[in-house]
Every structure is written in C-alpha cells, then in structure tokens.
Amino acid sequence: MCRWLAYSGAPILLDEVLFKTDHSLIDQSLRAADAATTTNGDGFGIGWYGKPDLPGVYKDIRPAWNDSNLQALAAQIESPMFLAHVRATTGSPVQRTNCHPFNHENWLFVHNGVINEFDKLHRDLAFAVAPELFPLIRGTTDSELMFLLALTFGMVGDVRAGLSRMAGFVEHIAELHDVKEALQMTLGISDGESLYAVRYSTIGNSRSLFHSANRDATMEIAPDAGRFSRDARAIVSEPLSDLEAEWIPVPESSFLTISRGKISCESFSPIAP
C-alpha cells in the first residue's frame, strides 16, 4: 500500500524525520516493515505549513529515495506542521496528480489503503462530489475522491462527522454494487491548526498506525534535532525507530486528534447516507 507520517510541534527541518531517523519514511519507501508491500516507489509528496496560511506542496512520480530535489528541499524547509507520503499504487497510474498529499485551501490529506473494486464504484462516487468541488478532481485515485467526498459531506465544519459520512457513503455504494470488504484506510488530515487521523476498515483489520507517546518519545525520533517542543507529536504508519515503547498503536476504528500537543482518541464508525 503506502506509508505516511504527520508532525506537529515546534518548527523543525523536514529532513530530521524524513531522512535522518533509524527507520525514516525514506527508508520505509524501500523497506517497509509492517505493510502489504515492502517497496513504496510509485511517487511521493510532502505538504507543510509556514508563514502563509495555505500549505506548500511538493510531489513527484520518482521514488522518494531517488529524488535529489526532495533531499535538498527537506534540508531547507522548516515547519511546525507537515505531512509526508510515499506511494505504492493499487492500480491507478503513476502520475503526479495521483501522488499525495491532496490539498484544498488550508487542508492536507493523505491515505493508506484502498476502496475495493474501485473501478465498479468510481462513477457513482465521483458524481456525489459537490458541484463546486468537482473541478478539483485532477487524478484517478480512490484517495482523491475520498478527500473531496469528505469535504462534500462537511469535513470543514466537523472533521470526524465529515469523514464518517464519507466512509458510510463509500460502503453504501459498495453494497449497491455487491462489493465486499469495501474500505481499507488510515487517513492523515490537517487544517494547519491540528492533525487528525483515522484507522478504519470494513473488515476490522486495518493497516497499521501509531502515534508518539509524548514529547520525549518524539525526541527519540530524531535525537540530534535538539529543538522539539513539549507539544511535539508525530503520527506514523509504522514507527520511525525500534523503540517500541515510545509508539502507541492507534486502536481499530478510531479517530485521533492532536492539537497543541494534546492527543484525544475517539471511536470512529461510518454514518450511512
């Protein structure tokens, strides 16, 4: 599938967690340890917040480990909140518009997982996107449609409810088409103020997801960074180090919020249309 991470805290250089950790995201693009696919070389992307209100985004179709521009940018970009993603396609083309994160206004969105038998459901899902958001469809992935459907169903006003309605709608359309095991997802979302994450699948056996236990745990991610604040936290598809005690698995069917270092975990379930 894919691997992703999200960080919130005092500004740090992106390469501190993208390149310099024991099991960095770039290392995971080559050697994922807890994933359906070991190699995630079908493109990558980073989205970060700085002085402007809107996030910057850089993505490309090359493998993350083989992009010298990514390494150069990550060594220069300092941010208090960012998301990064390495892609393993489940069938859609390897093209820049299919790379994560997807963005709209102040929102960033990454996904690991799949909508089962997406080709059967694609048309019905796309036509449910709000008319004002429909022109934003640039690629061909299930992930991009999930993002736009979540926006359609009110994610801006209530993140958890918007994502729940999106998941419920996907499962509803899948049922109409007799598609089993419709949805598999871990999601990372940011509005520039808080991080949000979801771990959910129709069959209750979701892809892995973890968050750092506390500020000291986050320091263990990149001990040489030296500038982690007390509210520094990270969410990852798999731990960035082998210090298992410093990483807390996100429970099945959960919605996670990280805001100013405070972590809350609530149950997550689809809302049927």
C-alpha positions in Angstrom: 0.0 0.0 0.0 1.6 3.3 1.2 3.4 4.8 4.2 2.9 8.3 5.7 3.7 10.5 8.6 2.5 13.7 10.2 4.3 16.0 12.6 3.1 18.8 14.9 5.2 20.9 17.2 8.0 23.5 17.2 9.4 24.1 13.7 11.9 21.6 12.6 13.6 20.8 9.3 11.7 18.2 7.4 14.8 16.1 6.8 15.0 15.4 10.6 12.2 12.9 10.3 12.1 12.2 6.5 15.8 11.2 6.2 17.7 11.1 9.5 15.8 8.6 11.7 16.6 4.9 12.1 13.6 3.8 10.1 12.7 7.1 8.3 9.9 7.5 5.8 12.5 7.4 3.0 13.8 4.1 4.4 10.3 2.8 4.6 9.8 3.7 0.9 12.5 1.0 0.3 12.0 -1.4 3.2 8.6 -1.0 4.9 8.4 -3.5 7.8 4.6 -3.5 8.5 2.9 -3.1 5.2 1.2 -5.0 2.4 4.0 -4.0 0.1 7.7 -3.7 1.1 8.6 -1.1 -1.5 6.7 2.2 -1.9 8.3 3.7 -5.0 5.4 5.0 -7.1 5.8 8.6 -6.1 5.9 10.7 -3.0 4.7 14.0 -1.6 5.2 16.5 1.2 2.8 19.2 2.4 3.9 21.8 5.0 2.7 24.9 6.7 4.8 28.1 7.1 4.1 31.8 7.3 1.4 31.8 4.6 -2.0 30.5 5.6 -2.0 27.9 2.8 0.3 24.9 2.8 3.1 24.3 0.4 3.1 21.1 -1.5 5.8 19.3 -3.4 5.3 15.9 -5.1 6.7 13.8 -7.9 6.4 10.4 -9.5 10.0 9.3 -8.9 10.8 7.1 -5.9 11.4 9.2 -2.8 14.8 7.7 -2.3 15.9 8.8 -5.8 14.9 12.4 -5.8 17.7 14.8 -5.0 15.3 17.8 -5.1 13.4 16.3 -2.2 16.5 15.9 -0.1 17.6 19.4 -0.9 14.2 20.9 0.0 13.8 18.9 3.1 17.2 20.2 4.4 15.9 23.8 3.9 12.2 23.7 4.8 11.4 24.3 8.4 7.8 23.8 9.5 5.7 23.4 12.7 3.3 21.0 10.9 3.7 18.8 7.9 2.5 15.6 6.3 4.6 13.3 4.0 3.6 10.2 2.0 5.3 7.5 -0.1 3.1 5.7 -2.6 2.6 2.1 -3.7 -0.2 2.2 -6.3 -3.1 -0.2 -6.0 -3.8 0.1 -9.8 -4.1 3.7 -10.7 -1.4 5.2 -12.9 1.9 6.5 -11.6 1.4 10.3 -12.3 1.9 13.4 -10.3 -1.8 14.1 -9.9 -2.2 10.8 -8.2 0.5 11.5 -5.6 -0.4 12.5 -2.0 -0.9 14.8 -0.2 -4.1 16.1 -1.8 -4.8 19.7 -0.8 -7.6 22.3 -1.0 -7.3 25.7 0.7 -5.8 25.1 4.1 -6.4 21.3 4.1 -4.0 18.5 3.5 -5.0 14.8 3.2 -3.1 11.5 2.9 -4.4 7.9 2.7 -3.0 4.4 3.0 -5.4 1.7 1.9 -7.9 1.1 -0.9 -11.5 1.2 -1.9 -12.1 -2.4 -3.1 -13.1 -2.8 -6.7 -12.8 0.9 -7.2 -13.5 0.6 -10.9 -17.0 -0.5 -10.2 -17.7 2.3 -7.8 -15.7 5.1 -9.4 -18.6 6.7 -11.4 -21.1 6.8 -8.5 -18.5 8.1 -6.1 -17.4 10.9 -8.4 -20.9 12.1 -9.2 -21.5 12.5 -5.4 -18.8 15.2 -5.2 -20.2 18.6 -4.7 -20.5 20.6 -7.9 -18.2 23.3 -6.7 -15.6 20.7 -5.8 -15.9 18.5 -8.9 -13.5 20.7 -11.0 -10.8 19.9 -8.4 -10.6 16.3 -9.5 -7.2 16.0 -11.2 -6.2 12.4 -10.9 -7.7 8.9 -10.9 -7.3 7.6 -7.4 -9.8 6.5 -4.8 -7.8 8.6 -2.3 -8.5 11.9 -4.0 -12.2 11.1 -4.3 -12.3 10.2 -0.6 -10.8 13.6 0.2 -13.3 15.5 -1.9 -16.2 13.4 -0.6 -15.2 14.2 2.9 -15.2 17.9 2.0 -18.6 17.5 0.3 -20.0 15.9 3.5 -18.9 18.6 5.8 -15.4 17.9 7.0 -14.6 21.6 7.2 -17.2 22.1 9.9 -16.8 18.8 11.7 -13.8 16.6 10.7 -14.9 13.4 12.4 -18.5 13.7 11.0 -17.4 14.5 7.5 -15.1 11.5 7.4 -17.7 9.3 8.9 -20.2 10.3 6.3 -17.6 9.7 3.5 -16.9 6.2 4.8 -20.6 5.5 5.2 -21.3 6.6 1.6 -18.5 4.5 0.2 -19.7 1.4 2.0 -23.3 2.2 0.8 -22.3 2.4 -2.8 -20.2 -0.7 -2.5 -23.2 -2.6 -1.1 -25.3 -1.5 -4.0 -22.7 -3.0 -6.4 -22.3 -6.1 -4.3 -18.7 -5.3 -3.4 -17.4 -6.9 -0.2 -14.8 -5.5 2.2 -15.3 -2.1 0.7 -13.0 0.1 2.6 -9.5 0.0 4.0 -7.9 3.2 5.3 -5.6 5.0 7.5 -6.0 8.8 6.9 -3.9 11.8 7.9 -5.5 15.2 7.7 -4.5 18.7 8.7 -6.2 22.1 8.6 -3.0 23.9 9.6 -4.0 24.1 13.3 -4.5 20.4 14.3 -3.7 17.0 13.0 -6.3 14.3 12.6 -6.1 10.6 11.8 -8.4 7.7 11.2 -7.8 4.0 11.4 -10.7 2.0 10.0 -11.6 -0.8 7.6 -14.9 -2.5 6.8 -13.5 -5.9 7.9 -12.0 -4.6 11.1 -8.4 -5.4 10.2 -6.9 -2.1 9.3 -3.4 -1.0 8.2 -1.0 -0.1 11.0 -1.0 3.3 12.6 0.9 4.7 15.6 1.4 8.0 17.4 4.3 9.1 19.6 3.7 8.6 23.3 4.9 12.1 24.4 7.5 14.8 23.8 10.3 12.6 25.0 9.2 9.9 22.6 9.2 12.4 19.7 12.7 13.4 20.7 13.7 9.8 20.2 12.6 10.0 16.6 15.5 12.5 15.8 17.6 13.0 18.9 20.0 15.3 17.0 17.3 17.8 16.1 17.5 19.4 19.5 14.5 21.7 19.2 11.5 19.6 19.9 9.0 21.4 22.0 6.9 19.9 24.8 3.9 19.7 22.5 5.8 17.9 19.7 3.9 14.8 18.4 4.0 12.5 15.4 1.6 10.1 13.7 3.2 7.4 11.6 2.2 4.3 9.5 5.0 2.5 11.3 7.5 3.5 14.0 10.5 5.6 12.9 12.7 3.8 15.4 12.8 0.4 17.1 11.9 1.8 20.5 8.5 0.1 20.6 7.6 1.5 24.0 7.7 5.1 22.6 5.0 4.3 20.0 1.3 3.8 20.8 -0.8 1.8 18.3 -3.9 3.6 17.3 -6.9 1.3 18.1 -9.1 -0.2 15.4 -11.9 2.1 14.3 -10.5 5.2 15.9 -10.4 8.9 15.2 -7.3 10.7 16.6 -6.9 14.5 17.1 -3.6 16.2 18.0 -3.9 19.8 19.0 -1.1 21.8 20.7 0.4 18.5 22.0 -2.9 17.1 23.4 -4.0 13.8 21.9 -7.6 12.6 22.0 -8.8 9.3 20.7 -12.5 8.7 19.9 -14.3 5.8 18.3 -14.9 6.0 14.6 -17.8 4.5 12.7 -19.3 5.2 9.3 -22.5 7.2 9.0 -24.7 5.7 6.3 -26.5 8.1 3.9 
